[in-house]
Amino acid sequence: MSTGRPPTIKTVAARAGVGRTTVSRVLNGSPLVSDKAKAAVEAAIAELNFVPSSVARGLVTRRTNSIALVIPESESRLGAEPYFSAVIRGVSTGLAATQTQLQLVLVRDKSELDLLTETVTARRVDGVLLVSVHRDDPLPDLLEALGLPTVLAGRRSDTEPLSHAHSDNLGGAVAAVRHLLERGRERIATITGPLDMEVGRVRLQGWREALTEAGRPPGEELVAVADFTEEGGRRALVELLNQVPDLDAVFVASDVMAAGVLLELRARGKRVPEDIAVVGFDDSLIARHTNPPLTSVRQPVEQIGSTIAEMLLEEIAAPGTPRRCVLLPTELVVRESS
């Protein structure tokens, strides 16, 4: 029975018994579809009288002069984390000399993922910039399957196949911990970001490498995993102090979490840096306004944004351009917290 609503890729996929990505591949003439799946999709299209847009039917060279900046995070994290606003500023700078429009897309749940799938399949944008990627995020593979130019800020792993730009997270973490060691700290803990993100894993790796290099065992009791939020930083510090009451330094994988650490230390009557030294990561505006001002690893976030925008424009203008990885340097900025 007809619902009165025109069929979508989602309804075609359900009728054909395949995924939305397979339908998108059939619509775009991809060779990565079996004859059986292609026949099922074509039958479903005919049965449902599905009519894709003219662009999706094959006019793939038509430009919309629009790109999507996709952030798979909530509004609360988008507003609380200076990283995202800095990336957006950088992307805007990278597009400033062009006529390209920027669409900001938040993907917070399955319905928004479905809407994004429809948008990119219909080629309503010329390309996608993807920020805050997680290891099992389906978006990068979906975008690659659709053949849509895609560039990442960050990467899923060191074998990332898509073009991307990222900071020297490993070198920055090593520099932070070496600084704490040089200041004579004995029990240096770390609060990591989510370990399903490469940035969380690599900053943890840097902490381990610096301690090992100094002959200090990087014991697991010195590690607390958090979520890049202020409250997550507070909770992680409580966990660490319960496990290691004599810790005298913490390397925190983001300034936002470090702000939570400083609040918790103050609430407990701990002096910073006399009792416990704290180093963050990002050197965002937050670092200059904490009490005391936060030592932090500066990463060029706006430059990451402008770089990924320029890389995407190149891939749109010249399909088949070899994919690139751009590594940007980090720098330790020392303030009163350490």
BAMARRO-498270 format. One record per residue (C-alpha): residue in three letters; residue number from 1; x, y, z. Coordinates in steps of 0.2 Angstrom, whole numbers, always signed. Layout:
// residues N
("ala" NUM (X Y Z))
...
This chain:
// residues 338
("met" 1 (+0 +0 +0))
("ser" 2 (+7 +17 -4))
("thr" 3 (+10 +29 +10))
("gly" 4 (+9 +44 -1))
("arg" 5 (+27 +48 +2))
("pro" 6 (+40 +47 -12))
("pro" 7 (+52 +32 -10))
("thr" 8 (+69 +36 -4))
("ile" 9 (+86 +26 -5))
("lys" 10 (+81 +19 +12))
("thr" 11 (+65 +12 +6))
("val" 12 (+73 +5 -10))
("ala" 13 (+87 -3 +1))
("ala" 14 (+74 -11 +12))
("arg" 15 (+64 -18 -3))
("ala" 16 (+80 -25 -11))
("gly" 17 (+86 -32 +5))
("val" 18 (+103 -23 +4))
("gly" 19 (+111 -8 +12))
("arg" 20 (+110 +10 +7))
("thr" 21 (+128 +10 +2))
("thr" 22 (+124 -4 -11))
("val" 23 (+109 +6 -18))
("ser" 24 (+120 +22 -19))
("arg" 25 (+134 +12 -28))
("val" 26 (+121 +5 -41))
("leu" 27 (+114 +23 -44))
("asn" 28 (+132 +29 -47))
("gly" 29 (+137 +15 -58))
("ser" 30 (+150 +8 -46))
("pro" 31 (+158 -8 -52))
("leu" 32 (+159 -14 -33))
("val" 33 (+141 -22 -34))
("ser" 34 (+137 -40 -38))
("asp" 35 (+126 -44 -52))
("lys" 36 (+113 -51 -40))
("ala" 37 (+113 -36 -29))
("lys" 38 (+112 -24 -44))
("ala" 39 (+97 -34 -51))
("ala" 40 (+88 -33 -34))
("val" 41 (+91 -14 -33))
("glu" 42 (+85 -11 -50))
("ala" 43 (+69 -22 -47))
("ala" 44 (+66 -12 -31))
("ile" 45 (+68 +4 -41))
("ala" 46 (+56 -1 -54))
("glu" 47 (+43 -8 -42))
("leu" 48 (+43 +8 -31))
("asn" 49 (+44 +20 -46))
("phe" 50 (+59 +28 -37))
("val" 51 (+66 +43 -47))
("pro" 52 (+83 +49 -41))
("ser" 53 (+88 +67 -44))
("ser" 54 (+95 +71 -61))
("val" 55 (+112 +73 -53))
("ala" 56 (+111 +56 -45))
("arg" 57 (+105 +48 -61))
("gly" 58 (+122 +52 -69))
("leu" 59 (+126 +70 -71))
("val" 60 (+140 +68 -58))
("thr" 61 (+150 +82 -66))
("arg" 62 (+138 +95 -62))
("arg" 63 (+144 +106 -48))
("thr" 64 (+134 +113 -33))
("asn" 65 (+148 +124 -27))
("ser" 66 (+144 +118 -10))
("ile" 67 (+153 +107 +2))
("ala" 68 (+148 +99 +19))
("leu" 69 (+158 +100 +35))
("val" 70 (+152 +85 +44))
("ile" 71 (+154 +83 +63))
("pro" 72 (+147 +67 +71))
("glu" 73 (+145 +75 +88))
("ser" 74 (+132 +83 +99))
("glu" 75 (+128 +102 +100))
("ser" 76 (+134 +102 +118))
("arg" 77 (+151 +96 +113))
("leu" 78 (+152 +107 +98))
("gly" 79 (+148 +122 +109))
("ala" 80 (+160 +117 +123))
("glu" 81 (+175 +111 +113))
("pro" 82 (+185 +126 +106))
("tyr" 83 (+193 +114 +93))
("phe" 84 (+177 +113 +83))
("ser" 85 (+175 +132 +81))
("ala" 86 (+194 +134 +77))
("val" 87 (+192 +120 +63))
("ile" 88 (+177 +130 +56))
("arg" 89 (+186 +146 +56))
("gly" 90 (+201 +138 +47))
("val" 91 (+189 +129 +34))
("ser" 92 (+181 +146 +31))
("thr" 93 (+198 +154 +28))
("gly" 94 (+202 +140 +15))
("leu" 95 (+186 +143 +6))
("ala" 96 (+187 +163 +7))
("ala" 97 (+194 +165 -11))
("thr" 98 (+181 +154 -19))
("gln" 99 (+163 +154 -22))
("thr" 100 (+160 +138 -12))
("gln" 101 (+147 +138 +1))
("leu" 102 (+150 +128 +17))
("gln" 103 (+136 +118 +25))
("leu" 104 (+138 +113 +43))
("val" 105 (+131 +95 +46))
("leu" 106 (+129 +87 +63))
("val" 107 (+127 +68 +63))
("arg" 108 (+120 +64 +81))
("asp" 109 (+109 +49 +77))
("lys" 110 (+104 +36 +64))
("ser" 111 (+90 +48 +56))
("glu" 112 (+103 +61 +53))
("leu" 113 (+115 +48 +46))
("asp" 114 (+101 +43 +34))
("leu" 115 (+98 +61 +29))
("leu" 116 (+117 +64 +26))
("thr" 117 (+117 +48 +15))
("glu" 118 (+102 +55 +4))
("thr" 119 (+111 +72 +3))
("val" 120 (+128 +65 -3))
("thr" 121 (+120 +51 -14))
("ala" 122 (+110 +65 -23))
("arg" 123 (+126 +75 -25))
("arg" 124 (+119 +90 -17))
("val" 125 (+137 +94 -12))
("asp" 126 (+153 +92 -21))
("gly" 127 (+163 +85 -7))
("val" 128 (+164 +82 +12))
("leu" 129 (+175 +87 +26))
("leu" 130 (+174 +75 +41))
("val" 131 (+179 +80 +58))
("ser" 132 (+181 +70 +74))
("val" 133 (+182 +53 +67))
("his" 134 (+181 +37 +77))
("arg" 135 (+188 +20 +73))
("asp" 136 (+171 +12 +69))
("asp" 137 (+163 +27 +61))
("pro" 138 (+153 +21 +45))
("leu" 139 (+154 +38 +37))
("pro" 140 (+172 +38 +29))
("asp" 141 (+168 +21 +21))
("leu" 142 (+151 +26 +15))
("leu" 143 (+158 +42 +7))
("glu" 144 (+172 +33 -1))
("ala" 145 (+159 +20 -8))
("leu" 146 (+149 +34 -15))
("gly" 147 (+165 +41 -24))
("leu" 148 (+162 +58 -16))
("pro" 149 (+178 +68 -13))
("thr" 150 (+181 +67 +6))
("val" 151 (+195 +74 +17))
("leu" 152 (+197 +71 +36))
("ala" 153 (+203 +82 +50))
("gly" 154 (+212 +68 +59))
("arg" 155 (+212 +50 +54))
("arg" 156 (+205 +33 +60))
("ser" 157 (+223 +25 +61))
("asp" 158 (+240 +26 +54))
("thr" 159 (+234 +17 +38))
("glu" 160 (+220 +29 +34))
("pro" 161 (+216 +28 +15))
("leu" 162 (+207 +44 +14))
("ser" 163 (+216 +61 +12))
("his" 164 (+218 +69 +29))
("ala" 165 (+228 +82 +39))
("his" 166 (+232 +80 +57))
("ser" 167 (+244 +87 +71))
("asp" 168 (+259 +78 +77))
("asn" 169 (+250 +71 +92))
("leu" 170 (+264 +59 +96))
("gly" 171 (+278 +72 +97))
("gly" 172 (+267 +84 +106))
("ala" 173 (+263 +71 +120))
("val" 174 (+281 +66 +121))
("ala" 175 (+286 +84 +123))
("ala" 176 (+273 +87 +137))
("val" 177 (+279 +72 +147))
("arg" 178 (+297 +76 +145))
("his" 179 (+294 +93 +152))
("leu" 180 (+286 +86 +167))
("leu" 181 (+301 +74 +170))
("glu" 182 (+313 +89 +168))
("arg" 183 (+303 +98 +182))
("gly" 184 (+307 +84 +193))
("arg" 185 (+290 +75 +193))
("glu" 186 (+290 +57 +199))
("arg" 187 (+273 +50 +197))
("ile" 188 (+266 +56 +181))
("ala" 189 (+248 +50 +176))
("thr" 190 (+238 +53 +161))
("ile" 191 (+220 +56 +156))
("thr" 192 (+217 +51 +138))
("gly" 193 (+203 +54 +126))
("pro" 194 (+192 +41 +119))
("leu" 195 (+203 +26 +114))
("asp" 196 (+192 +23 +98))
("met" 197 (+199 +39 +92))
("glu" 198 (+217 +39 +85))
("val" 199 (+221 +55 +94))
("gly" 200 (+217 +47 +110))
("arg" 201 (+227 +32 +107))
("val" 202 (+242 +41 +100))
("arg" 203 (+243 +54 +114))
("leu" 204 (+243 +39 +126))
("gln" 205 (+257 +31 +116))
("gly" 206 (+267 +47 +118))
("trp" 207 (+265 +47 +137))
("arg" 208 (+271 +29 +137))
("glu" 209 (+286 +32 +126))
("ala" 210 (+292 +47 +136))
("leu" 211 (+291 +38 +152))
("thr" 212 (+299 +22 +145))
("glu" 213 (+313 +33 +138))
("ala" 214 (+316 +40 +155))
("gly" 215 (+317 +23 +163))
("arg" 216 (+300 +25 +172))
("pro" 217 (+287 +11 +170))
("pro" 218 (+271 +17 +162))
("gly" 219 (+259 +8 +174))
("glu" 220 (+241 +6 +169))
("glu" 221 (+236 +12 +187))
("leu" 222 (+243 +29 +180))
("val" 223 (+230 +29 +165))
("ala" 224 (+212 +35 +166))
("val" 225 (+202 +35 +150))
("ala" 226 (+190 +50 +148))
("asp" 227 (+179 +58 +134))
("phe" 228 (+186 +75 +130))
("thr" 229 (+174 +84 +142))
("glu" 230 (+177 +95 +157))
("glu" 231 (+166 +83 +168))
("gly" 232 (+175 +68 +161))
("gly" 233 (+192 +76 +166))
("arg" 234 (+186 +78 +184))
("arg" 235 (+180 +61 +185))
("ala" 236 (+196 +54 +178))
("leu" 237 (+206 +64 +191))
("val" 238 (+196 +57 +205))
("glu" 239 (+199 +39 +198))
("leu" 240 (+218 +43 +197))
("leu" 241 (+219 +50 +215))
("asn" 242 (+210 +35 +222))
("gln" 243 (+222 +23 +213))
("val" 244 (+238 +34 +215))
("pro" 245 (+237 +46 +230))
("asp" 246 (+255 +51 +228))
("leu" 247 (+254 +57 +210))
("asp" 248 (+262 +73 +207))
("ala" 249 (+259 +77 +189))
("val" 250 (+245 +74 +175))
("phe" 251 (+247 +75 +157))
("val" 252 (+229 +78 +150))
("ala" 253 (+225 +75 +132))
("ser" 254 (+214 +90 +130))
("asp" 255 (+213 +108 +138))
("val" 256 (+194 +105 +141))
("met" 257 (+198 +90 +152))
("ala" 258 (+212 +99 +160))
("ala" 259 (+200 +113 +165))
("gly" 260 (+190 +100 +174))
("val" 261 (+206 +93 +182))
("leu" 262 (+211 +110 +189))
("leu" 263 (+193 +112 +196))
("glu" 264 (+194 +96 +205))
("leu" 265 (+211 +99 +212))
("arg" 266 (+205 +116 +219))
("ala" 267 (+190 +108 +227))
("arg" 268 (+202 +96 +235))
("gly" 269 (+214 +109 +242))
("lys" 270 (+228 +103 +230))
("arg" 271 (+240 +117 +224))
("val" 272 (+245 +118 +206))
("pro" 273 (+259 +116 +202))
("glu" 274 (+266 +114 +220))
("asp" 275 (+257 +98 +224))
("ile" 276 (+252 +92 +206))
("ala" 277 (+258 +99 +190))
("val" 278 (+245 +99 +175))
("val" 279 (+249 +100 +156))
("gly" 280 (+235 +100 +143))
("phe" 281 (+234 +98 +124))
("asp" 282 (+227 +110 +111))
("asp" 283 (+233 +127 +118))
("ser" 284 (+215 +134 +116))
("leu" 285 (+208 +150 +123))
("ile" 286 (+204 +139 +138))
("ala" 287 (+223 +137 +142))
("arg" 288 (+225 +156 +145))
("his" 289 (+210 +158 +156))
("thr" 290 (+212 +144 +169))
("asn" 291 (+218 +147 +186))
("pro" 292 (+233 +145 +185))
("pro" 293 (+236 +147 +167))
("leu" 294 (+238 +130 +159))
("thr" 295 (+254 +123 +151))
("ser" 296 (+248 +115 +135))
("val" 297 (+253 +108 +118))
("arg" 298 (+249 +120 +104))
("gln" 299 (+242 +112 +89))
("pro" 300 (+238 +122 +73))
("val" 301 (+219 +119 +73))
("glu" 302 (+214 +133 +61))
("gln" 303 (+228 +128 +49))
("ile" 304 (+221 +110 +50))
("gly" 305 (+204 +117 +44))
("ser" 306 (+211 +128 +30))
("thr" 307 (+222 +114 +24))
("ile" 308 (+208 +101 +23))
("ala" 309 (+198 +114 +14))
("glu" 310 (+211 +117 +1))
("met" 311 (+215 +98 -1))
("leu" 312 (+196 +95 -4))
("leu" 313 (+195 +109 -17))
("glu" 314 (+210 +100 -26))
("glu" 315 (+201 +83 -26))
("ile" 316 (+185 +91 -32))
("ala" 317 (+194 +100 -46))
("ala" 318 (+204 +86 -52))
("pro" 319 (+196 +69 -48))
("gly" 320 (+209 +55 -46))
("thr" 321 (+221 +66 -38))
("pro" 322 (+232 +56 -27))
("arg" 323 (+227 +55 -9))
("arg" 324 (+238 +65 +3))
("cys" 325 (+242 +65 +22))
("val" 326 (+248 +82 +29))
("leu" 327 (+256 +81 +46))
("leu" 328 (+257 +98 +55))
("pro" 329 (+269 +102 +70))
("thr" 330 (+265 +105 +88))
("glu" 331 (+273 +115 +101))
("leu" 332 (+274 +115 +120))
("val" 333 (+268 +132 +128))
("val" 334 (+274 +133 +146))
("arg" 335 (+263 +142 +159))
("glu" 336 (+261 +142 +177))
("ser" 337 (+252 +125 +179))
("ser" 338 (+268 +116 +178))
